[in-house]
Amino acid sequence: MPHLRLRRVRLTGSLLLAIVLAAGACADVSPVAERDPFAWRAAPTGPLAERVIGFPVPPNPLELGLAGYAKVICSAVFVSGRDPYEAAKNSAFIWLPEQERKQISSLVVDRERREVRATWASSLTRAARLVGDQGCVVLPRGTDRVSFTPVSVTSSLPPADRESWPMGDRAPQGPLPEDVDAALLDAAADAAFAEEALTAAFLAVHRGRIVAERYAPGITRDTQLESWSMGKSVTATLVGVLVQQGALDVDAPAPVPAWQDEDDPRSAIRVVDLLRMSSGLEFISPQDPDYEPGLGYPEHMYVYTGAIDVFELAISRPLQFTPDTEGRYRNSDPLVLGYLIRESVRERGEEYLTFPQRALFDRIGIRRQVLETDPFGNFEMTGYDYGTARNWARLGLLYLNDGVFDGERVLPEGWSELVSTPAPAWDEPVYGGLFWLNRTSRFPLPADAYFMAGAGGQYTIVVPSLDLVVVRMGHLRGGPHAGRALDEALRLVVKSLR
């Protein structure tokens, strides 16, 4: 494992904005209130086309937004089982400004084709389609086909109701331990479900046992919920699996063939730099402290809406900063890691699209987790992923137990420490290895807490000192209220552990 040094500095307004946008965190954002956090939705696409030569960029950013709108509704309907109009209101809205959403002239949910088509002003249509176990995919402009063959993903595990938690869903019967206050845990769930937060699921696991669990009406423990950037932490976990298997070395230069020329400065990027989002690749993001709409539609968002080969885009980008000198929250780094995962698996002659299920999920009791792809069959775990609250709790337990699950080592010894140690290139001790950190007291929890985070208030929080994992999931529109609701819920959970 690499030597990691710690910087302890004050959280600034610009980095707070990054957390707000990236994780849907909803603490007070007054330090950056004057900045429009959604300016990218109307940013011109011209500068983007100039930056990403060789990739199709429509002249109108509206078309990209419409593609994202159709995709989110498709996944909500066909993966999560939600009502399309509820999903449009509470989740898909993120892709289009309100005045443009008002001009949506047609929203077709085609259940026979398992497709959603959104039309703007009777003139522009974009679609997304369910492609089996790879979830919903944005269809490329001008075609109704994807460029890969979907693969069935099945679990080797017996039905969940036949095995005890956490490998299965059978929970212990009887009252909670005497040192856990059940009334306070009920109050914590009440707090998490504050009406404006649009909470979908709340789950707490203490000493390996589920001590609190609640779902919104219409949602169950089996509902695959929008998880957004918590998928980045799944990428980190799959990298850890490959490190444990000897297929990757975190300290070594990233084995991207296109970077290996000795005159290519990208040859200095290490695998660990990618884990820490410190590669230095130029990949414009609305979370950048110097982002402004004149820079154009950001690559960070384009990967979700462009219907392109997202891995190829990520590895094609030039350097903007020297590796390991600037920490920035950008989708490029986890996408390059995704590329390395794909290539490592294929080099061994294995099926890439079933690798996460075989190598990770079956080993920790997860029978289904929907990891969606781009139209070329590359996992977009930067944000297009769906899982149950219990699935995320199992992943949290894997980290809580330093990579061991049900007595089997899944991740290398010390992997939990690696991902939860402050990344040296970040100015603040808020980011580790595709996990966020609680060193600046983002949550009312001990400083050793660290967490997976996704837009709209998706969180899987690991608290080693309390032997605790907390999962909170919800819908995007509730994001501005989710943080406050979760803060109160966490205070009560901590108080309940006498």
KEFIDO-672033 format. One record per residue (C-alpha): x, y, z; residue in three letters. Coordinates in nm, 3 decimals, always signed. Layout:
<gukols>
{east X, north Y, up Z, rest ala}
...
</gukols>
This chain:
<gukols>
{east +0.000, north +0.000, up +0.000, rest met}
{east +0.124, north +0.351, up -0.077, rest pro}
{east +0.235, north +0.585, up +0.195, rest his}
{east -0.042, north +0.840, up +0.254, rest leu}
{east +0.008, north +1.179, up +0.414, rest arg}
{east -0.265, north +1.381, up +0.579, rest leu}
{east -0.353, north +1.745, up +0.535, rest arg}
{east -0.591, north +1.902, up +0.784, rest arg}
{east -0.738, north +2.226, up +0.656, rest val}
{east -1.066, north +2.413, up +0.670, rest arg}
{east -1.349, north +2.326, up +0.429, rest leu}
{east -1.383, north +2.610, up +0.180, rest thr}
{east -1.689, north +2.724, up -0.007, rest gly}
{east -1.574, north +2.582, up -0.341, rest ser}
{east -1.517, north +2.235, up -0.203, rest leu}
{east -1.844, north +2.245, up -0.014, rest leu}
{east -2.010, north +2.309, up -0.350, rest leu}
{east -1.837, north +2.002, up -0.492, rest ala}
{east -1.980, north +1.789, up -0.213, rest ile}
{east -2.326, north +1.939, up -0.255, rest val}
{east -2.335, north +1.865, up -0.627, rest leu}
{east -2.158, north +1.534, up -0.627, rest ala}
{east -2.325, north +1.377, up -0.329, rest ala}
{east -2.655, north +1.558, up -0.306, rest gly}
{east -2.543, north +1.671, up +0.038, rest ala}
{east -2.774, north +1.926, up +0.181, rest cys}
{east -2.602, north +2.114, up +0.453, rest ala}
{east -2.609, north +2.493, up +0.444, rest asp}
{east -2.478, north +2.601, up +0.104, rest val}
{east -2.483, north +2.973, up +0.173, rest ser}
{east -2.108, north +3.020, up +0.101, rest pro}
{east -2.178, north +2.949, up -0.266, rest val}
{east -2.542, north +3.051, up -0.292, rest ala}
{east -2.467, north +3.313, up -0.556, rest glu}
{east -2.346, north +3.047, up -0.800, rest arg}
{east -2.600, north +2.858, up -1.014, rest asp}
{east -2.524, north +2.490, up -0.949, rest pro}
{east -2.708, north +2.384, up -1.266, rest phe}
{east -2.554, north +2.625, up -1.515, rest ala}
{east -2.410, north +2.330, up -1.708, rest trp}
{east -2.759, north +2.232, up -1.826, rest arg}
{east -2.767, north +2.529, up -2.061, rest ala}
{east -2.395, north +2.550, up -2.134, rest ala}
{east -2.308, north +2.565, up -2.506, rest pro}
{east -2.195, north +2.242, up -2.667, rest thr}
{east -1.956, north +2.411, up -2.911, rest gly}
{east -1.658, north +2.418, up -2.673, rest pro}
{east -1.725, north +2.054, up -2.581, rest leu}
{east -1.715, north +1.946, up -2.946, rest ala}
{east -1.382, north +2.123, up -2.984, rest glu}
{east -1.241, north +1.940, up -2.682, rest arg}
{east -1.365, north +1.590, up -2.766, rest val}
{east -1.287, north +1.565, up -3.137, rest ile}
{east -1.401, north +1.230, up -3.274, rest gly}
{east -1.704, north +1.198, up -3.048, rest phe}
{east -2.057, north +1.294, up -3.161, rest pro}
{east -2.176, north +1.613, up -2.992, rest val}
{east -2.515, north +1.758, up -3.091, rest pro}
{east -2.517, north +2.134, up -3.154, rest pro}
{east -2.791, north +2.190, up -2.899, rest asn}
{east -2.742, north +2.103, up -2.529, rest pro}
{east -3.118, north +2.049, up -2.513, rest leu}
{east -3.074, north +1.722, up -2.700, rest glu}
{east -2.829, north +1.593, up -2.440, rest leu}
{east -3.066, north +1.689, up -2.162, rest gly}
{east -3.356, north +1.517, up -2.335, rest leu}
{east -3.151, north +1.197, up -2.365, rest ala}
{east -3.074, north +1.202, up -1.995, rest gly}
{east -3.439, north +1.273, up -1.914, rest tyr}
{east -3.555, north +0.967, up -2.110, rest ala}
{east -3.283, north +0.749, up -1.957, rest lys}
{east -3.365, north +0.829, up -1.594, rest val}
{east -3.737, north +0.768, up -1.649, rest ile}
{east -3.661, north +0.440, up -1.830, rest cys}
{east -3.458, north +0.313, up -1.534, rest ser}
{east -3.715, north +0.436, up -1.284, rest ala}
{east -3.994, north +0.248, up -1.461, rest val}
{east -3.824, north -0.071, up -1.578, rest phe}
{east -3.558, north -0.117, up -1.308, rest val}
{east -3.716, north +0.039, up -0.998, rest ser}
{east -4.086, north -0.008, up -1.080, rest gly}
{east -4.176, north +0.358, up -1.026, rest arg}
{east -4.451, north +0.561, up -1.188, rest asp}
{east -4.308, north +0.745, up -1.492, rest pro}
{east -4.460, north +1.083, up -1.406, rest tyr}
{east -4.349, north +1.064, up -1.045, rest glu}
{east -4.001, north +0.976, up -1.170, rest ala}
{east -4.005, north +1.262, up -1.419, rest ala}
{east -4.092, north +1.505, up -1.142, rest lys}
{east -3.862, north +1.374, up -0.871, rest asn}
{east -3.560, north +1.234, up -1.056, rest ser}
{east -3.537, north +1.314, up -1.428, rest ala}
{east -3.587, north +1.689, up -1.379, rest phe}
{east -3.213, north +1.727, up -1.319, rest ile}
{east -3.141, north +1.709, up -1.693, rest trp}
{east -3.361, north +1.992, up -1.821, rest leu}
{east -3.431, north +2.346, up -1.693, rest pro}
{east -3.792, north +2.403, up -1.591, rest glu}
{east -3.880, north +2.612, up -1.895, rest gln}
{east -3.763, north +2.330, up -2.124, rest glu}
{east -3.942, north +2.061, up -1.925, rest arg}
{east -4.266, north +2.252, up -1.979, rest lys}
{east -4.222, north +2.204, up -2.354, rest gln}
{east -4.203, north +1.824, up -2.338, rest ile}
{east -4.483, north +1.746, up -2.583, rest ser}
{east -4.480, north +1.367, up -2.549, rest ser}
{east -4.353, north +1.111, up -2.300, rest leu}
{east -4.410, north +0.757, up -2.425, rest val}
{east -4.351, north +0.457, up -2.198, rest val}
{east -4.350, north +0.164, up -2.440, rest asp}
{east -4.380, north -0.143, up -2.222, rest arg}
{east -4.368, north -0.385, up -2.512, rest glu}
{east -4.033, north -0.249, up -2.635, rest arg}
{east -3.931, north -0.161, up -2.277, rest arg}
{east -3.843, north +0.186, up -2.399, rest glu}
{east -3.906, north +0.548, up -2.303, rest val}
{east -3.923, north +0.819, up -2.569, rest arg}
{east -3.929, north +1.188, up -2.476, rest ala}
{east -4.020, north +1.451, up -2.734, rest thr}
{east -3.959, north +1.823, up -2.696, rest trp}
{east -4.189, north +2.074, up -2.871, rest ala}
{east -4.303, north +1.804, up -3.117, rest ser}
{east -3.968, north +1.836, up -3.294, rest ser}
{east -3.691, north +1.652, up -3.108, rest leu}
{east -3.706, north +1.299, up -2.968, rest thr}
{east -3.452, north +1.096, up -2.768, rest arg}
{east -3.502, north +0.748, up -2.628, rest ala}
{east -3.364, north +0.499, up -2.378, rest ala}
{east -3.430, north +0.126, up -2.368, rest arg}
{east -3.401, north -0.156, up -2.116, rest leu}
{east -3.142, north -0.403, up -2.244, rest val}
{east -3.190, north -0.690, up -2.002, rest gly}
{east -2.968, north -0.715, up -1.699, rest asp}
{east -2.758, north -0.419, up -1.816, rest gln}
{east -3.050, north -0.190, up -1.732, rest gly}
{east -3.154, north +0.110, up -1.940, rest cys}
{east -2.924, north +0.259, up -2.201, rest val}
{east -2.947, north +0.588, up -2.391, rest val}
{east -2.997, north +0.501, up -2.758, rest leu}
{east -2.749, north +0.676, up -2.986, rest pro}
{east -2.875, north +0.955, up -3.205, rest arg}
{east -3.037, north +0.824, up -3.524, rest gly}
{east -3.049, north +0.455, up -3.430, rest thr}
{east -3.256, north +0.221, up -3.218, rest asp}
{east -2.972, north -0.025, up -3.154, rest arg}
{east -2.690, north -0.064, up -2.905, rest val}
{east -2.342, north -0.176, up -3.005, rest ser}
{east -2.309, north -0.477, up -2.778, rest phe}
{east -2.491, north -0.800, up -2.703, rest thr}
{east -2.663, north -0.790, up -2.363, rest pro}
{east -2.565, north -1.068, up -2.125, rest val}
{east -2.782, north -1.238, up -1.865, rest ser}
{east -2.648, north -1.191, up -1.511, rest val}
{east -2.751, north -1.459, up -1.263, rest thr}
{east -2.648, north -1.527, up -0.906, rest ser}
{east -2.508, north -1.858, up -0.788, rest ser}
{east -2.654, north -1.802, up -0.441, rest leu}
{east -2.965, north -1.978, up -0.307, rest pro}
{east -3.281, north -1.769, up -0.252, rest pro}
{east -3.220, north -1.496, up +0.004, rest ala}
{east -3.496, north -1.613, up +0.237, rest asp}
{east -3.308, north -1.940, up +0.290, rest arg}
{east -2.998, north -1.781, up +0.440, rest glu}
{east -2.943, north -1.564, up +0.744, rest ser}
{east -2.838, north -1.201, up +0.720, rest trp}
{east -2.604, north -1.077, up +0.581, rest pro}
{east -2.555, north -1.357, up +0.323, rest met}
{east -2.935, north -1.380, up +0.307, rest gly}
{east -3.238, north -1.189, up +0.427, rest asp}
{east -3.344, north -1.396, up +0.727, rest arg}
{east -3.309, north -1.160, up +1.021, rest ala}
{east -3.276, north -1.274, up +1.383, rest pro}
{east -3.602, north -1.284, up +1.572, rest gln}
{east -3.664, north -1.130, up +1.912, rest gly}
{east -3.586, north -0.795, up +2.072, rest pro}
{east -3.280, north -0.587, up +2.007, rest leu}
{east -2.985, north -0.613, up +2.247, rest pro}
{east -3.032, north -0.432, up +2.578, rest glu}
{east -2.764, north -0.174, up +2.494, rest asp}
{east -2.962, north -0.054, up +2.189, rest val}
{east -3.258, north +0.181, up +2.240, rest asp}
{east -3.533, north +0.072, up +1.998, rest ala}
{east -3.746, north +0.382, up +2.062, rest ala}
{east -3.462, north +0.612, up +1.961, rest leu}
{east -3.405, north +0.406, up +1.647, rest leu}
{east -3.772, north +0.447, up +1.556, rest asp}
{east -3.733, north +0.820, up +1.609, rest ala}
{east -3.425, north +0.814, up +1.385, rest ala}
{east -3.624, north +0.656, up +1.103, rest ala}
{east -3.897, north +0.916, up +1.155, rest asp}
{east -3.638, north +1.190, up +1.120, rest ala}
{east -3.489, north +1.036, up +0.806, rest ala}
{east -3.833, north +1.032, up +0.643, rest phe}
{east -3.900, north +1.403, up +0.680, rest ala}
{east -4.154, north +1.468, up +0.405, rest glu}
{east -3.949, north +1.710, up +0.194, rest glu}
{east -3.648, north +1.475, up +0.183, rest ala}
{east -3.823, north +1.218, up -0.039, rest leu}
{east -3.644, north +0.941, up +0.146, rest thr}
{east -3.696, north +0.598, up -0.010, rest ala}
{east -3.504, north +0.377, up +0.234, rest ala}
{east -3.328, north +0.403, up +0.570, rest phe}
{east -3.127, north +0.119, up +0.721, rest leu}
{east -2.889, north +0.088, up +1.016, rest ala}
{east -2.668, north -0.212, up +1.092, rest val}
{east -2.495, north -0.232, up +1.432, rest his}
{east -2.251, north -0.511, up +1.516, rest arg}
{east -2.363, north -0.685, up +1.199, rest gly}
{east -2.735, north -0.686, up +1.290, rest arg}
{east -3.004, north -0.476, up +1.124, rest ile}
{east -3.137, north -0.255, up +1.402, rest val}
{east -3.346, north -0.011, up +1.198, rest ala}
{east -3.510, north -0.048, up +0.856, rest glu}
{east -3.786, north +0.148, up +0.689, rest arg}
{east -3.908, north +0.209, up +0.333, rest tyr}
{east -4.134, north +0.460, up +0.164, rest ala}
{east -4.476, north +0.340, up +0.041, rest pro}
{east -4.439, north +0.127, up -0.270, rest gly}
{east -4.074, north +0.047, up -0.199, rest ile}
{east -3.949, north -0.275, up -0.042, rest thr}
{east -3.620, north -0.426, up +0.061, rest arg}
{east -3.598, north -0.571, up -0.293, rest asp}
{east -3.648, north -0.244, up -0.481, rest thr}
{east -3.350, north -0.146, up -0.696, rest gln}
{east -3.316, north +0.225, up -0.619, rest leu}
{east -3.128, north +0.501, up -0.799, rest glu}
{east -2.785, north +0.507, up -0.638, rest ser}
{east -2.591, north +0.753, up -0.855, rest trp}
{east -2.229, north +0.810, up -0.754, rest ser}
{east -2.228, north +0.545, up -0.484, rest met}
{east -2.137, north +0.333, up -0.786, rest gly}
{east -1.792, north +0.495, up -0.786, rest lys}
{east -1.727, north +0.311, up -0.460, rest ser}
{east -1.830, north -0.014, up -0.631, rest val}
{east -1.560, north +0.063, up -0.889, rest thr}
{east -1.310, north +0.101, up -0.604, rest ala}
{east -1.427, north -0.232, up -0.465, rest thr}
{east -1.385, north -0.413, up -0.797, rest leu}
{east -1.036, north -0.265, up -0.828, rest val}
{east -0.968, north -0.403, up -0.480, rest gly}
{east -1.089, north -0.746, up -0.588, rest val}
{east -0.845, north -0.739, up -0.882, rest leu}
{east -0.562, north -0.622, up -0.656, rest val}
{east -0.637, north -0.911, up -0.422, rest gln}
{east -0.626, north -1.146, up -0.723, rest gln}
{east -0.292, north -1.002, up -0.834, rest gly}
{east -0.429, north -0.854, up -1.157, rest ala}
{east -0.366, north -0.487, up -1.066, rest leu}
{east -0.109, north -0.300, up -0.857, rest asp}
{east -0.228, north +0.025, up -0.699, rest val}
{east +0.124, north +0.170, up -0.685, rest asp}
{east +0.205, north +0.095, up -1.048, rest ala}
{east +0.140, north +0.322, up -1.348, rest pro}
{east -0.208, north +0.265, up -1.488, rest ala}
{east -0.170, north +0.004, up -1.764, rest pro}
{east -0.350, north +0.200, up -2.036, rest val}
{east -0.176, north +0.112, up -2.366, rest pro}
{east -0.248, north +0.455, up -2.518, rest ala}
{east -0.050, north +0.619, up -2.235, rest trp}
{east +0.265, north +0.408, up -2.246, rest gln}
{east +0.480, north +0.618, up -2.480, rest asp}
{east +0.768, north +0.752, up -2.271, rest glu}
{east +0.694, north +1.102, up -2.399, rest asp}
{east +0.329, north +1.082, up -2.291, rest asp}
{east +0.293, north +1.259, up -1.953, rest pro}
{east -0.007, north +1.039, up -1.876, rest arg}
{east +0.232, north +0.747, up -1.834, rest ser}
{east +0.301, north +0.884, up -1.484, rest ala}
{east -0.061, north +0.834, up -1.371, rest ile}
{east -0.076, north +0.553, up -1.116, rest arg}
{east -0.376, north +0.337, up -1.033, rest val}
{east -0.386, north +0.498, up -0.688, rest val}
{east -0.401, north +0.845, up -0.846, rest asp}
{east -0.717, north +0.738, up -1.027, rest leu}
{east -0.866, north +0.603, up -0.703, rest leu}
{east -0.798, north +0.939, up -0.538, rest arg}
{east -0.940, north +1.140, up -0.830, rest met}
{east -0.600, north +1.301, up -0.864, rest ser}
{east -0.496, north +1.186, up -1.214, rest ser}
{east -0.486, north +1.539, up -1.356, rest gly}
{east -0.678, north +1.443, up -1.669, rest leu}
{east -0.862, north +1.729, up -1.837, rest glu}
{east -1.228, north +1.642, up -1.790, rest phe}
{east -1.435, north +1.952, up -1.726, rest ile}
{east -1.679, north +1.918, up -1.439, rest ser}
{east -1.943, north +2.156, up -1.299, rest pro}
{east -1.785, north +2.087, up -0.959, rest gln}
{east -1.456, north +2.243, up -1.069, rest asp}
{east -1.387, north +2.557, up -0.863, rest pro}
{east -1.310, north +2.745, up -1.186, rest asp}
{east -1.602, north +2.614, up -1.392, rest tyr}
{east -1.820, north +2.866, up -1.575, rest glu}
{east -2.073, north +2.808, up -1.857, rest pro}
{east -1.842, north +2.960, up -2.118, rest gly}
{east -1.631, north +2.645, up -2.092, rest leu}
{east -1.923, north +2.460, up -2.248, rest gly}
{east -2.110, north +2.144, up -2.163, rest tyr}
{east -1.885, north +1.950, up -1.921, rest pro}
{east -1.746, north +1.608, up -2.004, rest glu}
{east -1.840, north +1.504, up -1.650, rest his}
{east -2.209, north +1.521, up -1.750, rest met}
{east -2.166, north +1.436, up -2.119, rest tyr}
{east -2.078, north +1.075, up -2.035, rest val}
{east -2.434, north +1.028, up -1.907, rest tyr}
{east -2.615, north +1.179, up -2.203, rest thr}
{east -2.386, north +1.153, up -2.508, rest gly}
{east -2.451, north +0.784, up -2.591, rest ala}
{east -2.077, north +0.741, up -2.650, rest ile}
{east -1.802, north +0.499, up -2.555, rest asp}
{east -1.733, north +0.650, up -2.213, rest val}
{east -1.413, north +0.453, up -2.152, rest phe}
{east -1.266, north +0.568, up -2.482, rest glu}
{east -1.348, north +0.930, up -2.399, rest leu}
{east -1.185, north +0.903, up -2.056, rest ala}
{east -0.859, north +0.747, up -2.174, rest ile}
{east -0.834, north +0.990, up -2.469, rest ser}
{east -0.821, north +1.305, up -2.257, rest arg}
{east -0.493, north +1.498, up -2.217, rest pro}
{east -0.341, north +1.605, up -1.888, rest leu}
{east -0.444, north +1.932, up -1.731, rest gln}
{east -0.245, north +1.892, up -1.409, rest phe}
{east +0.061, north +1.690, up -1.310, rest thr}
{east -0.061, north +1.361, up -1.158, rest pro}
{east -0.106, north +1.359, up -0.780, rest asp}
{east -0.096, north +1.738, up -0.748, rest thr}
{east -0.462, north +1.842, up -0.786, rest glu}
{east -0.766, north +1.660, up -0.647, rest gly}
{east -1.083, north +1.721, up -0.846, rest arg}
{east -1.414, north +1.537, up -0.847, rest tyr}
{east -1.431, north +1.423, up -1.210, rest arg}
{east -1.584, north +1.118, up -1.376, rest asn}
{east -1.270, north +1.059, up -1.583, rest ser}
{east -1.081, north +0.877, up -1.309, rest asp}
{east -1.340, north +0.613, up -1.212, rest pro}
{east -1.411, north +0.560, up -1.584, rest leu}
{east -1.043, north +0.490, up -1.654, rest val}
{east -1.051, north +0.245, up -1.362, rest leu}
{east -1.358, north +0.090, up -1.524, rest gly}
{east -1.157, north +0.049, up -1.843, rest tyr}
{east -0.878, north -0.122, up -1.648, rest leu}
{east -1.131, north -0.356, up -1.488, rest ile}
{east -1.274, north -0.447, up -1.828, rest arg}
{east -0.936, north -0.510, up -1.984, rest glu}
{east -0.810, north -0.714, up -1.688, rest ser}
{east -1.115, north -0.938, up -1.700, rest val}
{east -1.107, north -0.985, up -2.076, rest arg}
{east -0.735, north -1.063, up -2.075, rest glu}
{east -0.817, north -1.363, up -1.859, rest arg}
{east -1.080, north -1.476, up -2.109, rest gly}
{east -1.369, north -1.406, up -1.870, rest glu}
{east -1.707, north -1.245, up -1.935, rest glu}
{east -1.683, north -0.878, up -1.838, rest tyr}
{east -2.053, north -0.807, up -1.788, rest leu}
{east -2.093, north -1.085, up -1.531, rest thr}
{east -1.764, north -1.020, up -1.350, rest phe}
{east -1.908, north -0.799, up -1.071, rest pro}
{east -2.168, north -1.062, up -0.985, rest gln}
{east -1.920, north -1.352, up -0.985, rest arg}
{east -1.622, north -1.183, up -0.825, rest ala}
{east -1.795, north -0.957, up -0.573, rest leu}
{east -2.171, north -0.967, up -0.529, rest phe}
{east -2.213, north -1.344, up -0.492, rest asp}
{east -1.944, north -1.338, up -0.225, rest arg}
{east -2.125, north -1.083, up -0.007, rest ile}
{east -2.488, north -1.190, up -0.037, rest gly}
{east -2.599, north -0.961, up -0.321, rest ile}
{east -2.817, north -1.148, up -0.566, rest arg}
{east -2.900, north -0.859, up -0.797, rest arg}
{east -2.743, north -0.518, up -0.848, rest gln}
{east -2.817, north -0.337, up -1.174, rest val}
{east -2.500, north -0.187, up -1.319, rest leu}
{east -2.597, north +0.002, up -1.634, rest glu}
{east -2.378, north +0.054, up -1.938, rest thr}
{east -2.319, north +0.293, up -2.223, rest asp}
{east -2.436, north +0.182, up -2.572, rest pro}
{east -2.102, north +0.001, up -2.615, rest phe}
{east -2.145, north -0.221, up -2.310, rest gly}
{east -1.913, north -0.037, up -2.069, rest asn}
{east -2.029, north -0.007, up -1.708, rest phe}
{east -2.118, north +0.352, up -1.615, rest glu}
{east -2.075, north +0.307, up -1.243, rest met}
{east -2.002, north +0.678, up -1.212, rest thr}
{east -2.377, north +0.720, up -1.165, rest gly}
{east -2.591, north +0.474, up -1.359, rest tyr}
{east -2.635, north +0.198, up -1.102, rest asp}
{east -2.926, north +0.065, up -0.901, rest tyr}
{east -2.922, north -0.134, up -0.579, rest gly}
{east -3.131, north -0.212, up -0.273, rest thr}
{east -3.065, north -0.060, up +0.066, rest ala}
{east -2.963, north -0.403, up +0.194, rest arg}
{east -2.718, north -0.442, up -0.095, rest asn}
{east -2.547, north -0.119, up -0.001, rest trp}
{east -2.542, north -0.221, up +0.365, rest ala}
{east -2.362, north -0.542, up +0.267, rest arg}
{east -2.100, north -0.341, up +0.082, rest leu}
{east -2.065, north -0.121, up +0.391, rest gly}
{east -2.015, north -0.430, up +0.608, rest leu}
{east -1.744, north -0.552, up +0.370, rest leu}
{east -1.549, north -0.233, up +0.441, rest tyr}
{east -1.633, north -0.230, up +0.810, rest leu}
{east -1.471, north -0.574, up +0.833, rest asn}
{east -1.160, north -0.471, up +0.634, rest asp}
{east -1.253, north -0.663, up +0.322, rest gly}
{east -1.361, north -0.987, up +0.491, rest val}
{east -1.716, north -1.118, up +0.446, rest phe}
{east -1.862, north -1.437, up +0.591, rest asp}
{east -1.512, north -1.544, up +0.686, rest gly}
{east -1.366, north -1.499, up +0.335, rest glu}
{east -1.118, north -1.228, up +0.237, rest arg}
{east -1.261, north -1.043, up -0.065, rest val}
{east -1.043, north -0.730, up -0.061, rest leu}
{east -0.673, north -0.694, up +0.025, rest pro}
{east -0.582, north -0.646, up +0.387, rest glu}
{east -0.568, north -0.271, up +0.448, rest gly}
{east -0.794, north -0.181, up +0.154, rest trp}
{east -1.045, north -0.015, up +0.387, rest ser}
{east -0.765, north +0.200, up +0.527, rest glu}
{east -0.651, north +0.294, up +0.178, rest leu}
{east -0.991, north +0.419, up +0.063, rest val}
{east -1.060, north +0.600, up +0.391, rest ser}
{east -0.727, north +0.786, up +0.418, rest thr}
{east -0.721, north +1.149, up +0.290, rest pro}
{east -0.594, north +1.180, up -0.066, rest ala}
{east -0.274, north +1.389, up -0.053, rest pro}
{east -0.349, north +1.602, up -0.359, rest ala}
{east -0.679, north +1.734, up -0.225, rest trp}
{east -0.661, north +2.063, up -0.037, rest asp}
{east -0.906, north +1.931, up +0.223, rest glu}
{east -0.918, north +1.592, up +0.401, rest pro}
{east -1.259, north +1.514, up +0.252, rest val}
{east -1.178, north +1.253, up -0.011, rest tyr}
{east -1.004, north +0.917, up +0.001, rest gly}
{east -1.016, north +0.644, up -0.263, rest gly}
{east -1.355, north +0.688, up -0.434, rest leu}
{east -1.502, north +0.736, up -0.085, rest phe}
{east -1.580, north +1.062, up +0.096, rest trp}
{east -1.443, north +1.120, up +0.446, rest leu}
{east -1.590, north +1.266, up +0.763, rest asn}
{east -1.266, north +1.433, up +0.879, rest arg}
{east -1.431, north +1.777, up +0.854, rest thr}
{east -1.747, north +1.664, up +1.039, rest ser}
{east -1.979, north +1.654, up +0.739, rest arg}
{east -2.200, north +1.426, up +0.951, rest phe}
{east -2.256, north +1.429, up +1.329, rest pro}
{east -2.044, north +1.115, up +1.358, rest leu}
{east -1.692, north +1.027, up +1.470, rest pro}
{east -1.408, north +1.146, up +1.247, rest ala}
{east -1.326, north +0.791, up +1.137, rest asp}
{east -1.655, north +0.765, up +0.947, rest ala}
{east -1.631, north +0.748, up +0.568, rest tyr}
{east -1.898, north +0.705, up +0.308, rest phe}
{east -2.019, north +0.628, up -0.040, rest met}
{east -2.224, north +0.918, up -0.176, rest ala}
{east -2.455, north +0.984, up -0.469, rest gly}
{east -2.667, north +1.269, up -0.600, rest ala}
{east -2.992, north +1.336, up -0.419, rest gly}
{east -2.869, north +1.216, up -0.081, rest gly}
{east -2.766, north +0.855, up -0.146, rest gln}
{east -2.532, north +0.747, up +0.134, rest tyr}
{east -2.371, north +0.435, up +0.269, rest thr}
{east -2.183, north +0.541, up +0.581, rest ile}
{east -1.925, north +0.322, up +0.753, rest val}
{east -1.838, north +0.409, up +1.116, rest val}
{east -1.564, north +0.173, up +1.240, rest pro}
{east -1.551, north +0.314, up +1.594, rest ser}
{east -1.924, north +0.244, up +1.642, rest leu}
{east -1.933, north -0.087, up +1.447, rest asp}
{east -2.206, north +0.081, up +1.245, rest leu}
{east -2.326, north +0.105, up +0.885, rest val}
{east -2.608, north +0.342, up +0.786, rest val}
{east -2.776, north +0.354, up +0.445, rest val}
{east -3.001, north +0.636, up +0.333, rest arg}
{east -3.153, north +0.647, up -0.017, rest met}
{east -3.399, north +0.884, up -0.180, rest gly}
{east -3.504, north +1.072, up -0.492, rest his}
{east -3.314, north +1.365, up -0.640, rest leu}
{east -3.572, north +1.637, up -0.580, rest arg}
{east -3.550, north +1.575, up -0.208, rest gly}
{east -3.175, north +1.639, up -0.210, rest gly}
{east -3.187, north +1.993, up -0.066, rest pro}
{east -3.358, north +1.853, up +0.246, rest his}
{east -3.199, north +1.509, up +0.268, rest ala}
{east -2.884, north +1.619, up +0.449, rest gly}
{east -3.065, north +1.787, up +0.736, rest arg}
{east -3.304, north +1.494, up +0.775, rest ala}
{east -3.016, north +1.247, up +0.776, rest leu}
{east -2.813, north +1.453, up +1.023, rest asp}
{east -3.096, north +1.436, up +1.274, rest glu}
{east -3.145, north +1.064, up +1.209, rest ala}
{east -2.774, north +0.999, up +1.268, rest leu}
{east -2.774, north +1.191, up +1.594, rest arg}
{east -3.054, north +0.969, up +1.718, rest leu}
{east -2.887, north +0.650, up +1.594, rest val}
{east -2.568, north +0.737, up +1.782, rest val}
{east -2.769, north +0.823, up +2.093, rest lys}
{east -2.950, north +0.488, up +2.068, rest ser}
{east -2.623, north +0.293, up +2.100, rest leu}
{east -2.586, north +0.321, up +2.474, rest arg}
</gukols>
